[in-house]
Amino acid sequence: TEQIQCDFERVPGYLIQAELNQDHLHIVQKEADYAENTAKFGGVRLVNRAPIQNFDTGVAVEFPNQGQFHPLKYLLALANAFNRYGGLIFTGEVVTEAKGGASPFVKTSNGATIQCQDIVIATCNPLFAGFK
């Protein structure tokens, strides 16, 4: 293991709707139900608002025991280790399709198809991302 020094700590995380409208509660409830029904998330609950001062988040989904770290410290060390072990990093592309399995690949918005051994989907909210 790399033992990356990145100020890691456990904190609660919150999923909020960017726009408070009539669909807000329905969308947040759908996310909470989905998270609660997967084995990946335990203790998920709806809260009246996320604890952000001077900003009304409306109803939010609380995910306990989430990881928080300094992203630049982590990414720099991770990219260096990845390259050291022979990995390739592609940036500046929008992935339009990703498929795992025996022959994984990703397609990009410029029409390129990249075949690979493994795919890492790194996003803050992958629940409905549509990747297979």
C-alpha positions as a LaTeX table, in Angstrom:
\begin{tabular}{lrrr}
\hline
Residue & $x$ (\AA) & $y$ (\AA) & $z$ (\AA) \\
\hline
Thr1 & 0.00 & 0.00 & 0.00 \\
Glu2 & 1.05 & 3.57 & $-0.63$ \\
Gln3 & 0.05 & 5.09 & 2.75 \\
Ile4 & $-0.91$ & 8.37 & 1.07 \\
Gln5 & $-0.79$ & 11.35 & 3.44 \\
Cys6 & $-3.91$ & 13.34 & 2.56 \\
Asp7 & $-5.54$ & 14.45 & 5.86 \\
Phe8 & $-8.15$ & 11.64 & 5.74 \\
Glu9 & $-11.00$ & 11.66 & 8.28 \\
Arg10 & $-14.52$ & 10.18 & 8.64 \\
Val11 & $-17.46$ & 12.64 & 8.52 \\
Pro12 & $-21.15$ & 12.56 & 7.57 \\
Gly13 & $-21.84$ & 13.43 & 3.93 \\
Tyr14 & $-24.96$ & 15.06 & 2.52 \\
Leu15 & $-26.71$ & 14.86 & $-0.83$ \\
Ile16 & $-28.82$ & 17.92 & $-1.58$ \\
Gln17 & $-30.85$ & 19.10 & $-4.56$ \\
Ala18 & $-29.28$ & 22.07 & $-6.31$ \\
Glu19 & $-32.68$ & 23.65 & $-6.84$ \\
Leu20 & $-35.55$ & 23.63 & $-4.35$ \\
Asn21 & $-38.76$ & 23.02 & $-6.29$ \\
Gln22 & $-41.87$ & 20.86 & $-6.13$ \\
Asp23 & $-39.92$ & 17.74 & $-7.16$ \\
His24 & $-37.24$ & 18.28 & $-4.49$ \\
Leu25 & $-38.60$ & 15.95 & $-1.82$ \\
His26 & $-39.47$ & 13.24 & $-4.36$ \\
Ile27 & $-35.97$ & 13.26 & $-5.88$ \\
Val28 & $-34.20$ & 13.28 & $-2.50$ \\
Gln29 & $-36.48$ & 10.49 & $-1.21$ \\
Lys30 & $-35.72$ & 8.42 & $-4.34$ \\
Glu31 & $-31.97$ & 8.80 & $-3.75$ \\
Ala32 & $-32.35$ & 7.86 & $-0.07$ \\
Asp33 & $-34.46$ & 4.80 & $-0.92$ \\
Tyr34 & $-31.97$ & 3.66 & $-3.54$ \\
Ala35 & $-29.01$ & 4.07 & $-1.18$ \\
Glu36 & $-30.84$ & 2.36 & 1.67 \\
Asn37 & $-31.72$ & $-0.64$ & $-0.51$ \\
Thr38 & $-28.14$ & $-1.32$ & $-1.55$ \\
Ala39 & $-25.63$ & $-3.13$ & 0.58 \\
Lys40 & $-23.10$ & $-0.34$ & $-0.03$ \\
Phe41 & $-24.66$ & 2.23 & 2.28 \\
Gly42 & $-25.72$ & 1.67 & 5.89 \\
Gly43 & $-27.46$ & 4.16 & 8.16 \\
Val44 & $-28.64$ & 6.44 & 5.35 \\
Arg45 & $-31.40$ & 8.78 & 6.48 \\
Leu46 & $-33.34$ & 11.85 & 5.44 \\
Val47 & $-32.64$ & 14.99 & 7.45 \\
Asn48 & $-34.53$ & 18.30 & 7.40 \\
Arg49 & $-31.46$ & 20.11 & 6.11 \\
Ala50 & $-27.73$ & 19.68 & 5.73 \\
Pro51 & $-25.70$ & 21.56 & 8.37 \\
Ile52 & $-24.53$ & 24.38 & 6.13 \\
Gln53 & $-24.67$ & 27.82 & 7.74 \\
Asn54 & $-26.64$ & 30.54 & 5.96 \\
Phe55 & $-27.92$ & 28.21 & 3.23 \\
Asp56 & $-31.27$ & 26.42 & 3.17 \\
Thr57 & $-30.56$ & 23.05 & 1.60 \\
Gly58 & $-34.06$ & 21.73 & 2.16 \\
Val59 & $-34.44$ & 18.05 & 2.91 \\
Ala60 & $-31.16$ & 16.19 & 2.40 \\
Val61 & $-29.87$ & 12.62 & 2.43 \\
Glu62 & $-27.26$ & 11.99 & 5.13 \\
Phe63 & $-24.64$ & 9.33 & 4.46 \\
Pro64 & $-22.78$ & 8.57 & 7.72 \\
Asn65 & $-19.11$ & 7.65 & 7.96 \\
Gln66 & $-17.99$ & 9.17 & 4.66 \\
Gly67 & $-14.36$ & 9.82 & 3.90 \\
Gln68 & $-13.01$ & 13.36 & 3.63 \\
Phe69 & $-9.49$ & 14.18 & 2.50 \\
His70 & $-7.38$ & 16.80 & 0.77 \\
Pro71 & $-8.06$ & 16.00 & $-2.91$ \\
Leu72 & $-4.90$ & 17.49 & $-4.41$ \\
Lys73 & $-2.59$ & 15.73 & $-1.95$ \\
Tyr74 & $-4.39$ & 12.44 & $-2.66$ \\
Leu75 & $-4.58$ & 12.79 & $-6.45$ \\
Leu76 & $-0.95$ & 13.79 & $-6.89$ \\
Ala77 & 0.27 & 10.80 & $-4.87$ \\
Leu78 & $-2.23$ & 8.46 & $-6.58$ \\
Ala79 & $-1.30$ & 9.61 & $-10.09$ \\
Asn80 & 2.41 & 9.23 & $-9.32$ \\
Ala81 & 1.89 & 5.70 & $-7.97$ \\
Phe82 & $-0.37$ & 4.75 & $-10.88$ \\
Asn83 & 2.19 & 5.91 & $-13.44$ \\
Arg84 & 4.99 & 4.22 & $-11.50$ \\
Tyr85 & 3.16 & 0.89 & $-11.86$ \\
Gly86 & 2.60 & 1.37 & $-15.62$ \\
Gly87 & $-0.89$ & 2.91 & $-15.65$ \\
Leu88 & $-2.06$ & 5.47 & $-18.18$ \\
Ile89 & $-4.26$ & 8.45 & $-17.32$ \\
Phe90 & $-6.50$ & 10.08 & $-19.93$ \\
Thr91 & $-7.92$ & 13.54 & $-19.22$ \\
Gly92 & $-9.95$ & 16.17 & $-21.06$ \\
Glu93 & $-12.53$ & 13.74 & $-22.43$ \\
Val94 & $-16.21$ & 13.24 & $-21.69$ \\
Val95 & $-17.14$ & 9.58 & $-21.26$ \\
Thr96 & $-20.48$ & 8.83 & $-22.94$ \\
Glu97 & $-20.52$ & 5.07 & $-22.32$ \\
Ala98 & $-18.66$ & 2.62 & $-20.11$ \\
Lys99 & $-19.09$ & $-1.13$ & $-20.01$ \\
Gly100 & $-17.37$ & $-3.59$ & $-17.70$ \\
Gly101 & $-17.22$ & $-7.37$ & $-17.97$ \\
Ala102 & $-14.89$ & $-9.60$ & $-19.97$ \\
Ser103 & $-14.01$ & $-6.87$ & $-22.52$ \\
Pro104 & $-14.37$ & $-3.51$ & $-20.75$ \\
Phe105 & $-14.33$ & $-0.29$ & $-22.76$ \\
Val106 & $-15.24$ & 3.37 & $-22.60$ \\
Lys107 & $-16.49$ & 5.60 & $-25.41$ \\
Thr108 & $-15.84$ & 9.33 & $-25.45$ \\
Ser109 & $-17.76$ & 12.28 & $-26.87$ \\
Asn110 & $-15.20$ & 12.68 & $-29.67$ \\
Gly111 & $-15.98$ & 9.13 & $-30.90$ \\
Ala112 & $-12.94$ & 7.34 & $-29.47$ \\
Thr113 & $-13.31$ & 3.87 & $-27.98$ \\
Ile114 & $-10.75$ & 2.84 & $-25.37$ \\
Gln115 & $-10.48$ & $-0.84$ & $-24.49$ \\
Cys116 & $-9.00$ & $-1.55$ & $-21.10$ \\
Gln117 & $-8.55$ & $-4.10$ & $-18.36$ \\
Asp118 & $-10.36$ & $-2.10$ & $-15.66$ \\
Ile119 & $-12.52$ & 1.02 & $-15.47$ \\
Val120 & $-12.56$ & 3.43 & $-12.54$ \\
Ile121 & $-15.64$ & 5.66 & $-12.33$ \\
Ala122 & $-14.71$ & 8.51 & $-10.03$ \\
Thr123 & $-17.69$ & 10.77 & $-9.37$ \\
Cys124 & $-19.41$ & 12.21 & $-6.33$ \\
Asn125 & $-22.81$ & 10.71 & $-7.19$ \\
Pro126 & $-22.62$ & 7.50 & $-9.23$ \\
Leu127 & $-25.98$ & 6.06 & $-8.15$ \\
Phe128 & $-27.87$ & 6.94 & $-11.35$ \\
Ala129 & $-24.89$ & 7.48 & $-13.65$ \\
Gly130 & $-26.11$ & 4.78 & $-16.04$ \\
Phe131 & $-22.83$ & 2.89 & $-16.32$ \\
Lys132 & $-23.11$ & $-0.84$ & $-16.86$ \\
\hline
\end{tabular}
